[in-house]
């Protein structure tokens, strides 16, 4: 396996860690903050934060798929 693929796999793992440990909790906190502002059914900030969480969760799944595919290339036959 060449160095580019190893670096790419490490980069994707780092991206996943950032999404899961930084970005997602930050977005979840935004939901809590927005909900605390009152009626969250008509709260644009709440809806925006909720949408952001969905986008981040989709990115997490996408990155996991990429890591899985790259990981298959690292296994020795």
N, C-alpha and C positions, 0 to 999 in steps of 0.2 A: 504494500500500500504506500502511495506516495505521501509526502509531507503536506501537500495541499489538502488532501482528504482528511488527514489527521487534524490539521488546523481547523478545517471546516467543521468537523464533528465537535471539536472543543468549543468553537465559536457558537454553534447551535445549542450546545449544552449550557453555555453561559447565558445565552439569550433566554432559554427556558427558565433558568434559575431566576433571572431578573423579572421575567413575566410573572412567575409564580410567587416570588418572595417580595417583590417591590411593587410592580404595577397593579397586580390584582388586589392586594390589600389596600393600596392607596385608593383604588376605584371603589372598593367595598366601603371604605371609610367615608367617601363622598356620598354614598347612598345613605349611610347613617346620619351624616350631617344634614343632608337635604331633607330626610324624613323628619328630623328634629325641628325643621323650620315650619312644620304644620301639615296641612292637608296634602299628602303626597300624591293623591289622585290627580290633582291639578297643579303639580309642582314641576315646572320645566327642568329645574336643576336635578330633581330626583330622576325624572325620565332620562335625562342626558347621562347621568351617572349609571343608571341601569343599562342603558345602551352601551356605554363604555365597558362595563363588566362583560357583557355579551361578546363584544369585539375582542377583548383580551382573552376570554375563554376560548374563542375560536382560534386565535393566534396560538394559544398554548397547544391546542390539539394539532394544529398544522405543524408546529415545530416538533412536537412529539413524533409525528409521522415522518418528518424529514430525518430526525435522529434515528428512528427505527430503520429507515431505508439506508442511511449512511452506515449504521451499525452492522447491517447485513454484509456490507462490503468489507468490513474489517475482520470478519470471521475467517479463520484459516480452514481450508478443506482438508 
